[in-house]
Amino acid sequence: MDRRRGKIVFFIVLLGGIIGAILGHVLGDIVPKLDEGLKVGVDSIGFNLHLIDVNFGIHINITLGAIIGLLIAFLLADVGRRRF
């Protein structure tokens, strides 16, 4: 049962980060610091196999809005998981 709860907490925190990043982007005109951040990732790596051309790449934008969303989601998931 703990494994299932861990997956649920992971998806709640991931969803919180996504929602936080979206809200940070939308509210970036009002509070510009929410949309500023760091871009981490790997540029496109391509493999040409003469039959198939495969490209891989990933970028993660770490913004203040996303971090706030992650923290709020983690706190909510943690409070929902605790038993008093």
Secondary structure, 3 states (H helix, E strand, C coil): CHHHHHHHHHHHHHHHHHHHHHHHHHCCCCCHHHHCEEEEEEEEEEEECCCCEEEEEEEEEEEHHHHHHHHHHHHHHHHHHCCC
